Amino acid sequence: MSGRSNTIYQRPLEILRNLVRYDTTNPPGNERACIQYLDGLLRDAGIETTICAKVPERPSLVARLPGRGEAPPLMLYGHVDVVTTVGQVWQHPPFAGEIADGCLWGRGTLDMKGAMAMMLAAMLRAKAEGFAPAGDLLYVALADEENAGIYGARYMVDEHPELFQGVRYALGELGGFPLYIGGKRFYGIQVAEKQVCRMEAKVRGPAGHASMPIRGGTMAKLAKMLATLDQRRLPVHITPVARMLLEGVAEGLGEEGRFARQLLDPAQTDGVLDALGAEGLLFNAMLHNTVSPTIVQGGHQANVIPSEATVLLDGRALPGFRSDDVLAEVQALLGPEVELSLVRYDPGPQENPDMGLFGLLGDALREADPAAIPIPYMLAATTDARFFAKLGIQTYGYTPMNLPPDINVLRSAHNADERAPVECIDFGAEVLYRVVQRYRGKHAA
């Protein structure tokens, strides 16, 4: 092994540049070459790896660094596939790994090859420095997160659960970066996420010749339904994580955080969200089950008034709610003229997360950034955490990056010009290594 390979853990940015240069756009994914690169780095360092694949071109990797046996294994995991760049205009090529204006540009720098590079650097550093963590350290690189996880986490959990035996805590994607609220840096550590609850809405009306307009028919009902979804919300729900988050914001902002306390009162929630405008989008999805119309189908011929139209609704259920709960709320909102049917429901992690590692993760952030205010966070979307939850694993979304206000992960991921400041990669690798060093299991501090 060359000296440069032996010390690559000191250069997480180099790892990330190499990862970005693998075009793992999903579909089709083609993650194999990227996984082989990671496997090579791990094996060169003398770390045992296992590769599993539902199909040859879409493998996932599990690496294990033995610990002292004093705590359950700690898992660092994420995905190497990325979303499409089709139709997007980039200032720098999305798969070139170019550095400009103090940032590494490219698809996946934020979601989530950046995290994969930092996690790998932490594991390789532990190995190079001869550090044995309290429990085994697992590094897991997955395929197919961006398209339902069928070839990645779902396959691994269903077919190879033995690889994760004993794991109770894991660090995954989308958390640990700053949310700038009231001029302060709140680092949202993700402890919960919403659940996919897709449904089809159908409206019907009389068909006829288009030369003889029909008032109040299918298209009018469709327009009314879409307007209702645009103008009204589903009922307010204050879940445990939402309460912890808003209480943390209120405490961190003092008197200026009065709006957060008001959001916790269901009688005031929606009015406060309206007053906050765009700034309220962060909180809206944490306080409601949500539904967004995404695909509309209706009509087959220009001169025929259609008898029915359908809309695919992308519903997201809060932790603790099930598909029947969301369908009932949507039905009550839209009325009896709309026929609803469930298309897909993916149960998510439990309503009350295990907060056993929150203190450790928050302390590591505060040490690296004294202005950090760690708060629990709920992701409005879904991650592979829902699959690992079936094995009793609590995932913390924890990609520590001291991002500036002009780079927001929630807006930049999946968008054109995705990029990560160079200094943030070293920051995250250092924070993750501190966590690995101090991990002691449930009551770590």
N, C-alpha and C positions, 0 to 999 in steps of 0.2 A: 504494500500500500504506500502510495506516495505521501510525502510530507504534507502536501497541499490537501489531499483527500483526508488525511488524518486530522486536520484542523478545520475542516469545512464547517464544523459546528460553530466556529467563531465568525462565520460569514453567512448568516441566515439569508441575507439579501441575495447572495449568489445562488443559494438553493432555490429561492423564489423565482429568480430570473429564469433559471432552467425549467422550473415547473410551468411557468407562463408560456414558454416556447413550445410546449406540447399542446396541440390543439385538441382538447378533449370536449369539444362542443357536443352537448347532449340534447337531442339525438344527433348522431348515433352513439356518441361517447368515445369509443376507441381508447379506453383508458390504459390498455396494456403497456404501451411503451413508457408512459408516465409512472405506472406502478413498478415497472422493471428498474427505472432510474432510482426510485426510493429504495427498492429492495437491494440494489447494488451498494448504495451508501451504507445501509444498515449491516449488510453482510461483511463489507470491508471493515466495519468497525467491530466485527465479532459478535453481532447481535443476532439471535435466532429469529427467523421469520417463517411465516406460513402464508401461502397464497392459495386462495380458493376462488373458483369462478363458476358461475351458472352457465356462461358461454365463454369460449376462450378469449375473445377480444375485450371482455369486461370483468377483469379480475379485481379482487380486493385483497388487501394485505394486513396481516396481524404480526407485529413484532413484540417480543417480550424481553424485558431486562429484569433478571431476578432481583428481588429485594431481600430484606432481612427477615421477612415472615412475621413482622410485628403489627401489620395492618393489612386490611384487604387490598387487593390490587387497585391501582389507580389507572384509569384509561384516558388517553388523549386520542381523540378521533375526529375525523372529518372526511370530506369528499374531495376528489380530484377532478370530477366532471364540472363543466361550466355551461352557462346558458348561451344562446346564440348571439351573434353580433350582426346578423342579417338586417339590413335596412338602417343601421346606425352609422353615423359619420363620426370618425375618431380623429383626434389631432395627431395621434401616434398609432401605428399598427397594433391591433389588439393582441397579437401573438408574437411580437418581436422582443418584448422585455426591455424596452428602451427606458433610459433614465433621463429625465428632463425636468427642469424647474424644481429640483429637489425631490422628485417623486419617481417611483417605478410605475410605468403605465402598462396596463394590460388586463385582459379579461381574467378574472380570478384573483387579482391582487387582494381584493377585499372578501370575495365570496368564491372559494375560501382557501385558495392555495397559499395565501399569506399566512393563515393560521397553520396550515400543514407544514410550512417551512419552519415556523417558529417552534412548533411542537417537536419536530424532528431535531432541531438544533438542541432543544432541552434534553432529549433522550441521548443524543450523541455526546453531549457534554458530560452527562452523568457517567456514561461509559468511559470516556476519555480520562476523566478525573478520578475514576475508580470509586465513585460514590454509589453505594447500594441504598436505594430508598427504603422506607419502612415496609412498604409492600411492593410486590412486583409492579413494574411500570409497563403498560401496554401502549403501543402506538398503532393505530388502526387507520388505514387509508382505504376509503370506500369508493366504489363506482356508483353512478346512477342516482345520486340524491336529488338531482334537479328534475327527474322524471319518474317519481313515485317510488324509487328505491327497490324495485323488483329485482334488479340484478346486483344490488349492493347490500344495504343494511338488512332489508327484509329477507333476502336469501341467506345472509350470514346468521341472522337470529334464528331462522326456521331450520336451517340445515346444519349449522355448526355452532350451536349454543355452548358446547364444551370449551370453546376458545375463550369464553368470557366468564368462566366459572369463578365465582367468588367476588366478582366486581360489584361494587355498590355505588361508586361515584365515578363520574366521567366528566371531562371537559370537552365541550364541543363548540359549535359555531354560534355566531351572532350574539355577542355580549362582550362586556369588558371594555367597551369604547365609550367616549364621552357623549353625553346628551347635554347640550348647552341649554339650560333653562334658567331664565332670570340672570344671565351673565355668569352662572356658576357651572362647574364641570361635575355633572352627576354621571358616574360610571354605572351603567345598567348591567348588572350581572343576571343573565337570563336564567330563571329557575322554573319557568312554565312557558307553555306555548298553546296556541289554539288548535282546534281540530278541523280537518277538512270535512265539510258537510255539503256536498254538491247536490242540487236538486233541479228538476225540470219543471217549469211553469207553463201551463198550456191554457190558452183562451180559445173560445169557439164562437162562431157566429154564422149567419146564413151566407151561403155562397151565391154568386150571381154574376151577370155580365157587367163588366167594369164600366160600360156606357150608362148604366143605371145605378148611380151611387146609393149605398146603403148606410144610413146613419146609425151610429151606435153598434156597428158590426165588429168583426174580428180585429181590424186594425185600430179602431177606436178603443176597444178594450185593452189592446196591447199598449197603446199610448198612455192610457190611464194607469196601467200597471207600472210602466217604466217611470212615469212621473211620481207615483207614490213611492217607489223605491228610492228615487232621487231626493225627495223632499222630506221623508220621514225616517225615523230610526226605530229599531226594535227596542224592547224594554231595557231599562238600566239594570245592571247586576253588579254588585260590589263583591268580587271574589277575594279570597285571602291575599293573593299576590298583588292585585290592584290596590288593596287597602295598604299593604306594606309599602308599595311604591309611592303612593300619594302622601302617606304619612312621612316618608323619607324626604320627599320634595318639600313638603310644608315645613319640616324641621330645618332643612338645609337653607331655606330662603327666609325663614323668620316671618316677619309681618308681610313681606312681599309674597309669601306662599299661601296667602288666604284663599286664593282660587283653588288650590289643591284640596284644602279642607272642605270647600264648598262642593267640589266634585264628588266627595264622599257622601253627600246628602242626595239621595235619588230624586228628591223633589226639586233640586236645583241643578242637577248634573247637566241636562241637555241645554238649559239656558246658558250655563257657564261655557259649555263647549261652543255654542253659537257665538258668544261674545269673544272667545279666544280666536275664532277663525282658523286660519291655517295652523296656528300654533297648537290648536286643540286636536289635530289629527293624531298626534302621538297617543293621546289619552282615549280618544273615541273608541278605538277598536278594543281597548282593554276593559271597557265598561259596558259593552254590548256584544251580543251575538250579532254578526254582520252578514249581509248578503249583497253581492254585486252581480248585476246582469252582465254576461260576457259574450254570449253567442245567441243571435236572434235568427230564427228561421220561420219563413211564412210565405206562401204563394209559390206558384209554379209557372204561371203564365201571365203575361202583361195584361191581357184583356179579361182575366177572371178574378173576381173578388174571392179571396181565400176563405175557406170555412174554418181554418184553425191556424194558429201561430204558436210557436214554442220558443222559450227563452231558457238558456242554461244559466243557472244561478250559482255562483261560487259562494257558498255559505261557509262561515267560520264560526265554530262553536267554542265558547269559553270552557276552560277546565271545569269539570263537574257537570256539564250539560251533555245530553245525548241527542241523537238525530231527531227523535220524536219531539223533543223540547223545541228545537229550532224550527222544525216544520210547523209546529203548532203556532209559534210566534209569527212566522211568515204568513201562514194562512189567515190568522186574525188580522194582520195588517192589510192583506190584499183582498180579502173578502171571498165569498163563495163562488164568484164567477171564475175564479182562477183555480185550475186543477194542479195540485202539487204532487210530485212523486220523487222519491229519493233515488239519486244516481250513484252516489258514493259516500261512504262514511268511514273515516279512519280514526278510531279511538286514540286519544292522546294520553299523556302522563296524568297522574293523579291530581286532584284539585288542590290538595295540601302538600306542597313539595317538602322534601327532606332538606332542611336548611343547615345540615351538619357541617358543610364546608364553607358556608358563606363568610364566616368570620375570617378564615384563612385567606380566602380570595380577596376580600376587601382590604385586609391589612397589607397584602402584597402590592395592591394598587396604590394605597396611600403612601407607602414607603417610596415607591417609584415616582409618584406625583403627589406632593403634599397638598395640592388643591383638590384632590379627588374626593368626591362624596359618593361612596358605593351605595347603590340601592337595588333591591330586587326588581327584576324586569320580566315582563311577559311579552313574548313575540306574537305578533298578530298572524304570522304565517306558521308553517310547520317545518320541522327538520327531521333528521333520522332519529332524534331522541324518542320519538313515539314507538319505534321498533324496539329500542333497547329498554324502554320502560317495561316491556313485556317480561324481561328477565330480572326485573326489580332494580334496575340501574337508574339512579338519579343523575341526569345530565345538567351541567351548568354551562350555559352559553358563555364562553370565556375566551375571547380573542383580544387580549390586552393590547390596545394601541392608543397612544396619546394623540389622537387626531385633532387637527385644527377645526375651527367652526365651519370653514368652507367645504369640508369633506365630511359628509354624513353617510354612514354605511347604508342606512335604510333607503336613502335616495340614490346613492351611487352604484350600489350593487345591481347588476343586470342592466345597467345603463351604459351609454357611450362614455368614453374617457374615464372608465374605472381606473383608479390609481391609488397608491399608498405612499405616503411620505417615507423616504429612506430611513429616517431616524426612528420611525414607528416600528420598523421590523426588529431592530436591535432592542428597543424598549420592550416589545412583547416577548422576545426570546428570553430576556433577563427576568421578567416577571414570572414567566412560566417556570423557569428553573428554580426560582425561589420557592414557588409552590411545591415543586417536586421535592426539594430539600426538606421542607417543613411538614409535609403531609404525614399525618399520623392516624388517619382514619376519621371516624365520625366527629370526634371532639377535638379536631385539630384547631390550633390557635396560634 
